[in-house]
Amino acid sequence: MAAPSRIDAQLAFLNEADRLKDQLRATPILSNTRPENSAEHSWHIMLYALTLAEHANRPIQIDRVLKMLLLHDIVEIDAGDAPIHGDHDPAEQEAKEIAAAERIFGLLPADQRDEFRNLWQEFEAAESNDAIFAKSIDRVQPVISNLETGGGSWIDYDVTAAQLETRVGVKVRRGAPAVWDALKTRIDAWFAKHR
């Protein structure tokens, strides 16, 4: 059997990517009518990054940040969402995500497979300026969703202010401290009222 053509391989990847729409996250959408899916999350944080790029605390290339955010959760097709406040084994989740990256990006022609996989790995490592900012923005959007929906997944997972600071605040402050400072007043007010 002949190897698939370049276009066939690309279409197979795009068809597989559609499955990200089926992966539900712990965070509700702002209308609080249903959980957000991972595809919606990826789109929304790209918009966050584009809008908030001026608040990055180091030089970034927004096109690379957007690519990382577009691709960062595609592994959830196989590995599922692992909520930051959920109870899961991080090493087991990481192994699932690496296997998913191999399989899903492996559908692409070799050059795109390598480019997309490298961007995904860079995001996960969070060492470059672009990845640090992308990772910080990835943490911002769920905070706003929870604030706007009366607590959302914070209530479901019994999250404390200290947990939010160590699991989220540290990462946001690393790439966009002004954004975290702007949110902190709202977060403190929510926890003062509800905890």
C-alpha distance (Angstrom), angle and dihedral (degrees) to the residues before:
residue distance angle dihedral
M1 . . .
A2 3.80 . .
A3 3.77 120.6 .
P4 3.80 113.5 -103.1
S5 3.78 116.4 -93.9
R6 3.80 118.9 -107.6
I7 3.81 91.4 -101.3
D8 3.81 92.1 46.7
A9 3.80 89.9 52.9
Q10 3.81 92.3 47.5
L11 3.81 92.0 48.6
A12 3.80 90.7 48.9
F13 3.80 89.1 54.3
L14 3.81 92.4 47.2
N15 3.79 91.5 49.1
E16 3.79 90.2 50.2
A17 3.82 90.5 48.8
D18 3.81 88.9 60.2
R19 3.81 87.4 72.4
L20 3.82 88.6 71.6
K21 3.80 86.0 77.9
D22 3.82 88.3 67.2
Q23 3.80 94.9 55.9
L24 3.79 108.6 97.4
R25 3.79 120.3 -154.7
A26 3.79 129.6 -150.4
T27 3.80 92.1 -115.1
P28 3.81 118.7 88.2
I29 3.79 123.9 -134.9
L30 3.81 113.1 -106.8
S31 3.81 93.9 -97.6
N32 3.82 85.0 60.7
T33 3.81 89.7 -137.1
R34 3.81 98.4 118.4
P35 3.78 143.3 -8.3
E36 3.76 119.0 -79.8
N37 3.80 116.7 -111.4
S38 3.79 122.5 -132.4
A39 3.81 94.3 -110.3
E40 3.81 90.8 55.1
H41 3.79 89.5 47.6
S42 3.80 91.8 52.8
W43 3.80 92.3 50.6
H44 3.79 93.3 45.2
I45 3.79 96.2 50.3
M46 3.78 89.6 48.9
L47 3.79 87.0 57.6
Y48 3.82 89.6 46.7
A49 3.81 90.6 52.2
L50 3.79 93.4 47.7
T51 3.80 91.2 48.5
L52 3.81 97.6 41.8
A53 3.82 99.3 37.4
E54 3.80 91.8 111.1
H55 3.82 88.0 66.4
A56 3.81 95.1 60.6
N57 3.78 107.3 121.2
R58 3.82 93.6 -141.9
P59 3.82 134.6 33.6
I60 3.81 113.5 -72.6
Q61 3.78 137.6 -179.9
I62 3.80 102.2 -131.2
D63 3.80 93.6 -159.0
R64 3.81 90.2 60.1
V65 3.82 91.6 44.7
L66 3.81 90.2 52.8
K67 3.80 91.9 49.5
M68 3.80 91.1 51.1
L69 3.78 92.1 49.6
L70 3.79 91.8 47.3
L71 3.80 90.9 53.8
H72 3.81 103.9 30.3
D73 3.81 99.0 93.1
I74 3.80 99.8 33.4
V75 3.81 87.8 104.5
E76 3.81 88.0 68.2
I77 3.80 87.3 79.3
D78 3.82 86.4 79.1
A79 3.81 104.1 14.0
G80 3.81 99.1 43.0
D81 3.79 125.4 -141.0
A82 3.79 116.6 -55.4
P83 3.81 105.4 -160.5
I84 3.79 112.5 -138.1
H85 3.81 90.1 -126.6
G86 3.81 94.3 40.7
D87 3.77 128.8 106.1
H88 3.80 109.0 -106.7
D89 3.78 138.6 126.6
P90 3.83 106.3 -99.9
A91 3.82 93.5 -154.8
E92 3.80 91.7 51.2
Q93 3.81 91.3 47.4
E94 3.80 91.1 48.9
A95 3.81 90.9 51.9
K96 3.82 90.3 50.5
E97 3.80 91.2 49.7
I98 3.81 93.9 48.9
A99 3.81 90.6 50.9
A100 3.81 89.8 47.3
A101 3.81 91.5 50.5
E102 3.80 90.3 51.6
R103 3.78 92.7 50.5
I104 3.79 101.0 40.0
F105 3.81 99.8 39.9
G106 3.81 86.5 40.7
L107 3.80 88.7 70.1
L108 3.81 89.3 70.5
P109 3.79 129.7 81.7
A110 3.82 109.4 -85.2
D111 3.81 97.4 -101.1
Q112 3.81 93.7 51.5
R113 3.81 91.7 39.6
D114 3.79 89.8 57.2
E115 3.82 95.4 42.2
F116 3.81 94.5 49.1
R117 3.79 94.0 41.8
N118 3.82 91.0 49.6
L119 3.81 91.4 50.9
W120 3.81 90.0 49.1
Q121 3.82 91.2 49.6
E122 3.80 91.5 47.2
F123 3.80 90.2 52.7
E124 3.80 91.5 48.8
A125 3.82 92.6 49.3
A126 3.83 91.6 49.1
E127 3.79 93.9 -159.6
S128 3.82 104.1 118.4
N129 3.80 120.8 74.8
D130 3.80 90.6 -112.3
A131 3.80 93.6 50.4
I132 3.80 93.9 45.0
F133 3.80 90.6 54.6
A134 3.81 92.8 42.7
K135 3.81 91.3 50.8
S136 3.81 91.2 48.8
I137 3.80 92.2 51.6
D138 3.81 90.5 47.2
R139 3.82 86.6 61.9
V140 3.83 96.2 45.3
Q141 3.79 100.5 63.2
P142 3.84 97.2 58.2
V143 3.82 89.7 49.6
I144 3.79 90.4 56.3
S145 3.81 91.3 45.1
N146 3.79 90.5 53.1
L147 3.80 92.9 46.4
E148 3.80 92.0 49.1
T149 3.82 94.5 47.6
G150 3.78 98.6 49.9
G151 3.79 96.2 -97.5
G152 3.80 102.6 -36.1
S153 3.77 111.2 -175.7
W154 3.81 92.5 2.2
I155 3.79 87.3 72.9
D156 3.81 93.3 42.6
Y157 3.82 91.6 52.5
D158 3.83 96.6 34.5
V159 3.81 91.0 -123.3
T160 3.79 119.3 -169.8
A161 3.80 126.2 -148.2
A162 3.82 89.0 -113.0
Q163 3.82 91.7 53.6
L164 3.79 90.7 49.1
E165 3.79 90.4 51.3
T166 3.82 95.1 50.1
R167 3.81 98.0 38.4
V168 3.80 99.0 38.6
G169 3.80 113.6 6.5
V170 3.78 95.3 58.1
K171 3.82 91.3 53.7
V172 3.80 95.2 44.8
R173 3.79 92.6 46.1
R174 3.81 89.8 51.6
G175 3.82 93.0 62.7
A176 3.80 106.7 17.7
P177 3.81 111.2 17.3
A178 3.80 94.3 166.7
V179 3.81 89.6 57.8
W180 3.80 91.7 51.6
D181 3.80 90.9 47.0
A182 3.80 89.5 52.7
L183 3.81 91.4 50.2
K184 3.80 96.1 42.5
T185 3.81 94.6 76.3
R186 3.81 90.6 53.6
I187 3.80 92.2 44.6
D188 3.80 92.7 49.3
A189 3.81 90.9 49.1
W190 3.82 91.5 50.4
F191 3.80 93.6 50.1
A192 3.83 92.0 44.5
K193 3.80 89.2 55.4
H194 3.80 100.3 39.4
R195 3.83 106.5 31.6
